Amino acid sequence: MAIIITDECINCGACEPECPNNAIYEAGVDWAISDGNTVTGVYTLLDGSVVDAAAKYAAISNEVYYIVPDKCTECIGFHEEPQCAAVCPVDCCVPDPDHRESETELLERKERLHL
């Protein structure tokens, strides 16, 4: 499952540089699948839609840092635990109940994001 950042976030920014997938964005910043990786061309999102990896999408939150579920792998294949949760001083990086995925699915996403 992906990780979400709750409304308790204090916008300290500690989580953003720890993410190996560049899935964490500052509030109000638009995102793209290709941000911070080498993915180009078409990419299939969690909902099955096929998009241009470089296409920009509106920020998921305009209030607090946020995590793009289509880029989050819970640090599977990189670390023993999600690094955002490990460094968060207010424990607001928690599992997202709306995006439950197996370890296999998360590893497959990691491989697609890190060509």
Secondary structure, 3 states (H helix, E strand, C coil): CCEEECCCCCCCCCCHHHCCCCCEECCCCCECCCCCCCCCCEEECCCCCEEECCCCECCCCCCCCEECCCCCCCCCCCCCCCHHHHHCCCCCEEECCCCCCCHHHHHHHHHHHCC
